Amino acid sequence: MALERAWSVLVAALAVSLIGLLVLQLGIVTPPWAESQADVRVLDGDTGDELAAIDVEVADTQAERYTGLSDHESLEDGKGMLFVHSSEAERTYVMREMAFDIDIIFIGADGEITTIEHARAPEPDEDGNDLEYTGQAKWVLEVPRGYADETGIGVGDEVVIDYE
């Protein structure tokens, strides 16, 4: 009898834990440790000089990464969105339902920029899913299109992230 009760408690605890993890992963509930804002600084890979300081929204759940900037009408210079992944891998981003052009900056686990893509918004007859941009990244930074060129940001530069 005691063994059956122990198993029931264990199974119930496991079920609650799995449901909690699923809810967090799907972004239904934001984890208490999640950050919604961060300051991103981009440093020249050769000199260490600061090239840009960007105030970003943080997308660190599956739901936030899926929506991305598609619910924004525009971005000002010095503003952006930082997509956070648990590990470095090849990442593909699409321009689903985007209203404006962006630069997509892929950042490796070591904080170094691996790829910069200049992405266009979909035309009226496109949904944006076919506009794919790929790079090796743990983090992906999206800023207004042309911002990387204007500030001199390039592949090999270092990114420092300070969560607020």
PyMOL commands that set and color helices and strands:
alter all, ss='L'
color gray80, all
select helices_A, chain A and resi 2-25+62-67+147-151
alter helices_A, ss='H'
color red, helices_A
select strands_A, chain A and resi 37-43+50-59+79-94+102-107+113-119+132-144+158-163
alter strands_A, ss='S'
color yellow, strands_A
deselect
rebuild
show_as cartoon
